[in-house]
Amino acid sequence: MTLPRTPLLLALLAALAPAAHATDRPDATQAKDLAPVRVEGQTHDDRHGTAIDAYGNASLHDTPAAVTLVTRKQIDDRQIRTLSELAREDASLGDNYAPVGYYQDIAIRGYPLDLATGLRVNNLTIAGEQPVALEDKQRVEVLKGLAGLQAGVMEPGGVVNFVSKRPANVREVTLGTDSHGSRYGALDIGGWLSPTFGLRANLAWEDTHSYVHHADGRRNFYAVAADWRITPDATLELDSDYQASAQRSVSGYQLLGGDTLPEHADPTRLLGFEPWQQPVSIHAANTSARFNYAFNADWRLRLAAGHSRSVIDDNVAFAYGCFYSPACASGAPGNYFAPNGDYDVYDYRSPDDTRVDDEARGTLEGHLDTGVVSHQLTLGASAFRRLNDQRADVYDYVGTANIADLDPPYFAPSPNQPGPAVRRLTSWQHSLFALDRLHLGEQWQLVAGGRFVRLHERAYDGDGAPERDTRLSKTLPQAAVLWQPEEALTTYLSYSEGLSLGKEAPYWTSNDGQMLAPRLSRQLEAGLKYAVGGALDLSAALYRIRQPYQFAQPDDSDYGFTFVQQGEQVHTGLELGAHGRVGDDLELTASASFIRARAQDTGTPAYEGHQVVNVPRVRAAVYADYRLPFAPQLSLLGGWRYASPNAATPDGRVRVSAYNVFDAGVRYVTTLGGHALTARLSIDNLFNRFYWRDTGSAFGDSYLFPGAPRLARLSVSYAF
């Protein structure tokens, strides 16, 4: 592994090394032998002690919402590297336009994640148009359902929050490879330079040999975290990371003629491949600072600020539609592949696509008593700015190929060049929020709050001329009641509202480019959380989410469709989960999701009475970690993923088949030279099953993405 020998990096490593070694040197004047002590215990990784920011830093057990935690142990054992792989960990998550070699999106409870506000690092919004590295993350929190109090304007599915590792005396190197010959290296090193100041650095390098032909990639990642205990009452946490990645983007399949699934689709084939196609290059940086000050035992102030920047050089020989294919001349829709498998290839280049997110937040938290009622108060304000600068792109037809081609014919690239950069979007959100958690005796809690958000968003056309000016103000209430008849059991009933921006009409509709009105979403949820013996957490949540339905409605216009808002999209679901230890040697992570997702009152009967696109009715995910009693250093890992048939068209006539995918692995833990060594082997899609993992859409167009074939990964971690 080769790392840049920058002065900052060398100075950091030199500073950390003495602090780390200091923990290995006992004080000879104080050392003495002690009687052996046997300690037994059970760990819950990061689940216990986790505080959820959106609910006044409440524990998971006291949070009236469904929350999934993906721990560091899960990330390491499953060797998770991407957002799409992370989505496998919970049945309520799924892909939504997640191409190989590109930044990815997922869906939560059947609603696509809002990349503008849905991804967070340490509870501060980041530009979602980036692949988020996981080497420096301690855990990932998925807050499911409406989180308007936390995120303001967002889609109703939820938010994903990545929590950074904090400084600790650690020195660990990881080397890995896979069955395609990829190479991977990571370094995690940290220490306390003084009793009040600590640092931690995470570095990673990856040379990916993709299972998709012509789609190899590379990645470099650097992150630093610092904690400063300024006084016993004041602390400062700093985080900064930078990642550079480059990989050819893999186009998705489309329905043939708009109504037929492609036969013999090959997940290893790069549709539209041309040798001049450059990789998609993404340079992303995220920086945050968080200051906490305790006035006394009851009141504290929290200040936080973050800056996120992602610069994307978007290059692809894009496989899309069949407007130029003779096979579509008979009237087949041009925005799908042709009935015979033809597709058009476009030279698409959009360099220097720059996304910037800036956020600042101040929160006052405190406790007070009014008679027999105890209050936990949260009061705060935030400001969030999002900018988007883009150059006029190149999007030119260069030729027509067929999905049966191993590699398409050679087509010359377009001679045109991208134009100058212009501002395309400026968005401001200013918010005030408040939350009161009332303790009504030992068994009852009432949570009530709201967020007032004022949004001002201006969009510009490709020449920088004003195109849209959106201004709105809205109060988003949130309330819940909790009943805890015993310490291990929590039941809750909650209501919340959220606000989402309207969608933009696709180019193939009669009102191309029109931005529809913002949408108000409402959610009602009832849930149960039960801790079994302190080792196993069981959960259940029943919810109903309603959102105005925006869709391309068939009509008699020249285009055949007009993008409208009419009726509602209603998701009614049940989620079940089990996380923890079952017996002395078995750990279990299991979840199931049952969703009835319907469009209703749309004025288009064919779009009603069946599941909406890309929302399987049933999903399940089970992962087991079994430590062999006769060989406790060795653990067997196994997983099962299931999804029921999934709609691929708004009228529900076309569905992809259900799938079962099995994963397996082993973990071996030992010592080498007195230091811990852990070897992990994981095999995804053990039986090499073909399946469609995603039937989602992007910018109004529908795509089909096959799941990855069998992939084995091997890694060795050594704590030196």
Secondary structure, DSSP 8 states (H G I E B T S, - for coil): ------HHHHHHHHHHHHHHHHTTS--TTT--------------TTSTT-EEGGGTSEEGGG-SS-EEEEEHHHHHHHT--SHHHHGGGSTTEEESS--TTS---EEETTEE--TTTSEEETTEE--SSS----TTEEEEEEEES--HHHHSB--TTEEEEEEE----SEEEEEEEEETT--EEEEEEEEEEEETTEEEEEEEEEEEE--SSTT--EEEEEEEEEEEEEEETTEEEEEEEEEEEEEE-----B--BTTTB--TT--TT--TT--TT---EEEEEEEEEEEEEEESSSSEEEEEEEEEEEEEEEEEEEEEE--TT-GGGTTS--TTSB-TTSEEEEEEEEEEEEEEEEEEEEEEEEEEEEETTEEEEEEEEEEEEEEEEEEE--EEEEEEEEETT-SS-------S-----EEEEEEEEEEEEEEEEEEEETTTEEEEEEEEEEEEEEEEE-TTS-EEEEEEEEEEEEEEEEEEEEETTEEEEEEEEEEEE---B--TTSTTTT-B---EEEEEEEEEEEEEETTTEEEEEEEEEEEEEEEEEEE-SSTTSEEEEEEEEEEEEEEEEEEEEEETTTEEEEEEEEEEEEEEES-S-GGGSSS--TT--SEEEEEEEEEE-TT-TTEEEEEEEEEE--EE-STTS--EE--EEEEEEEEEEEEEETTEEEEEEEEEESTT----EEE--EETTEE-BEE----EEEEEEEEE-
